[in-house]
Structure formats: C-alpha cells, structure tokens
C-alpha cells in the first residue's frame, strides 16, 4: 500500500482562478467547479522537466518513468480526444535559468500544453517565470518550501507492484523516489483535460480544480474516472497517493489518505 501523503503544487502562467461557481451542489456549501471554453488543437502534449544536474538529478529517472507510465497506460485506453498523448523529456536546469529557458523554448516550439516539474523550488520557479504569458500549465511536485501549510511532503514509497510497472518503462531504475508523484500529477493533468474537453494549458489548470470536487463521484484510476465522466458531471479523483485537495489561493494540490 502507498501509505504516505504528498503535495503537488500547480501553477500556470495566466492561470484563470479556480473557476468556481457561486451556486452550491446538492444543498452543500461546496461550490460546483466549472471551466472556461478554451479550445486547444486536439492533441495533448506533456513535457517532463527534470534537472539533469544538482541535488534532484538522482530523481530524474523515476520522475520520467512515472510520466511515461501514465501516458502509456492512458494511450492504451484510447489517449485523449481519441488521439495518442505525446510526451517529451527536457532538462529543467536546476538553479540554471539559462538551461531551463533553452529547454522551455524548445518544448513550446513543439506545442506542449503541460509541464510536469520536479520538487525543486528553484526549477519550478524558473519554469513558472518562463511560462508567464503563455498557455502552458506547469504542474510542480511541491517541496517543503512551497507546499501548503500542513501538507505532508514526505516522498511516497512505491510498493512492489508499482515498482514493477515503473521498471517496465525503465528496467535500469534503482531509485523510485518521485515516480509515484509524477505518475499522479500526469494522470490528474490528463483527467483535467478530459473534464475540460480541451488540451489548452489554461483549461487543464481549471480542470485540475474540477476533478477534485468533493461532491463528485470518487474514482481512483484514469479509466474509472473517464467512464464516470461519460454519464456524470463531476468526479473526485483519488490518486495512488490519496485523495486530491486543491487550494485555489495557494495553487496547491495535496494527496491525503
């Protein structure tokens, strides 16, 4: 079992604030989420950004495997909008803004919609600065320095089954740290695009609020959640690390048991 909790910080340049309606659902005080109609090009493109130097370089392989695993599994179920999701990997340049800028420029030229960023405060800050004024969503695994107050940022230990799945992506993987978090962040981003019916980064950002609606139907995998959304308006996605909670004022998504 995955027994720890993590937090994933979400930010996007030009993020349209949470998109919560004033009305309440089911007589509760929890407002139902909405997303703006922001069209994309129909293809969801995800970029995995990990530092290849510095303290977080040792976690790059696990993060990349987590992103690739999520994309592979969703593509096996039909992808997004009936088309395969694409993924690229780039150097996040921890503490090196020039490296991050070059990687970001290249990724944007390839039409990316979402960046999965590491639990490095400096790398996340550099990417958020670069994303200002664009429609690219940046989803950064939170660290103790940028997590919401009270959030548990202890890394999630992959169980034997999930470790085996990660090693199907990278047989040489020896350290699975941040593999689970990266997988959850990627699945959540794809579900957000599914909810928003758009691959546009701003729509994905709003969708990440919507898929954690506490009055929605709880589901714990992409396939199950996608099936619910075919007939029901709202879901409450529970990742491998626990239930998602999004705080609009801090742009933090927490996973809790």
N, C-alpha and C positions, 0 to 999 in steps of 0.2 A: 504494500500500500504506500502511496505517497502521503506522508504524514506532516509535512511542513507547509508553511504558507509563504507566499511571496507577494511582491507587489510589482506591477508593471506600470511605468509612467508613460502616459500617452500625451504627445503634443503634436500639433501641426501648425505650420505657418498659416495664418489666416483662418485658424480654426473657428468655425461657426459655433458659438457656445451651445452647449448641450442640446438645444432644440427641444426643450420640454414644453408641453402644452400646459395651459392654465387649468384645464379640466382634470378631474381625477377619474380613475378607472375603478369600477366595481365598488364604488362608495368608499374607497380608501383615500388617504391623503397622498399617496404615491402617484404623481402625475404620469400619464402615458407618454412615452417618447415619440418624437416624430423626426423625420429627416427631410431636408430640402431636396427638391428635384434638381439634382446637379448631374447632368449627363456625362458619361465617360466615353471611351472609344470602344467599349465592349470587351476588352481584354485586360484582365487583372495582372499587373506586373509587380512583383515583390523583389526588393533588393535586401539582401542580408549584408549588413555592415558590421564587421568585426575588426578590432585592432590586430594587426599582424606583428606589432612590436609593443613593448611595455608590459605592465602587470597583467593585462587582460588577454594577452596573446595566447596564453595557455588554455583559454576557454573558447577560442575561436572555432576549433574543430567541432566541439559539442554544439555550439550555437548554430553553426552552419548545418550540422546534421539534423538538428531539431526543425529548422526551417524547411530543409529539403524533404524530411519525412512528412511533415504536414502537407506540403504541396503535392507530394507524390500520392498520398492517401486520398486527398480531395480530387486530384486529377483522375484517379482510378474510379471515382464515383461520378465522373462527368465534368469535373472542373467548375469554373464559374461562367455562367451565361452560355453553357454548352460548349465552352472553349477551354483548352488547357491553360492553366495558370503558369506563367513563366517566372523564373527566379534567377537572379544573378548574384554573385558574391563580390564584394568590394572591400578594400582596406579602409576601416574607419579612421585610421590615423590618430590613435590615442595621443592627446597632447600635441598633435601636429596638425594645425588647421590647414596648412597647405596641402597635405596629403588628403585630408578629408574633402577639401574643396575640389581637388582634381577627381577624386572618386565620385563625388556628388555630381559634378558637371557631366561626367561620362554616363552615370546612371540616368540622369534626367534626359540626356540625348537619346537614351534607349527607351524612354517613355514610361519610367517606373511610376507607380502610384503610391506604394507604401514602402517605407524603410523599417526593417526590424533592426534596432540599435542595441548595443551591449549595455551592461550595467556599469558603465564608465561615465561618471558625471561629465568629465571633460569632453569625451567623444560625443555624448548626447547633446551637450550644449553647442558644440561646433556644428553638428548636423541641424539642430533647430535653427541656428542662425542662418545657415545656408538655405534652409527651406522657407525662410521668410519671403512672403510674396508669391510663393508657388502653390500648386495644388497637391503637393506631396505630403502625405501623412508620415510622421515619424513616431514609431512605437518603440520606446526605450525601456529596457528592463531596469527597474528602479534600484538605486543603491541606498545605503543608509543616509546619504547626503541629500537625496532629493525625493525620498519616499514620503508619503503622507504620514502625519503624526500617528504613532501607534502601530504602523504597519510592520509586519514581520518580513524582514528582507533576508532571512536565512535562506540559503540555496536549497532547492528541492532535490532530494536524493532519488534518482531514478531506480525503480525496482528492477528485478531481473528481466521481467517481460519487456519493459520499455527499453531497457539497455539493449536487449536483443534487437528490437526494432531500430534503434539508433545505429547499431552496428551493421544492419542491413544496408544502411546508407554509407557508412564509413567503417569498414571492417577493422581498421587500424586504431579506432577510437579507444583511448585508455582512460580518459577523464570525461565523465558525462556532465560535469557541472555546467549549469545553464542550458542544457539540452532540453529539459522539460519546460523551462520558462519560455524558451524560444519557440518551441512547438505550440504551447498555449497561446502565445502572442500572435503567431501566424494563423492558427485556426480561428481565433477571435476576429482577426482582421478580415479573413475570408468570409466568415459569417456576417460581419458588419457590412461588407459589400453586397452579400446576398440579401440582407434585410433592406439595404438602401436601393437595391436594384441598379447599382452603379459602381464602377471601378474608380471613379474620381476620388482623389485622396480626401477632399473635404467631406464628401458623402460617407466615406469609410469612417472618418473621425466621428461623425454624428451617429453612424451605425453602431460604433463601439459603445456608445451610451445605450442605444436601444436594445442591444442583445443581452443586457444585464438587468432587464426590467424585472423587479422582484415579484410583480403580479403576473408575469409571463409563465409559460409552461417550462418547467425545469427540464433540461436535456444536457447530455454530457459528452456528445461527440458531434462532429460535423454532420454526419449522415442523419442522426436522430434529430438534430436541430433543424436541418434543411427540410426534413419531412414535416416537422411541426409547422414551419413557416408556409407550407403549401396550403394549409387549412386554417391556421390560427394567426392572429396578428402579432403576438408577442412571445418571446422566449426569454428564459433566464439561463444563460449558458453557464454550466459548471465545468470548468476545465479540469485537467488531470491534477492540478494543484488545489482545486477547491472552487468555491463559488466566486464569481466576479462581482466586485463592487466598484462602481466608478464615482469619483467625486469631482463634479464639474469645476469647482472652484480651484482645485489643485491639479486637475488633469491626471489623476492617478487611478489606475485600476488595481484593486487588491484581490488576491485569491485567498480565500479562507476556508477552513474545514467546515 
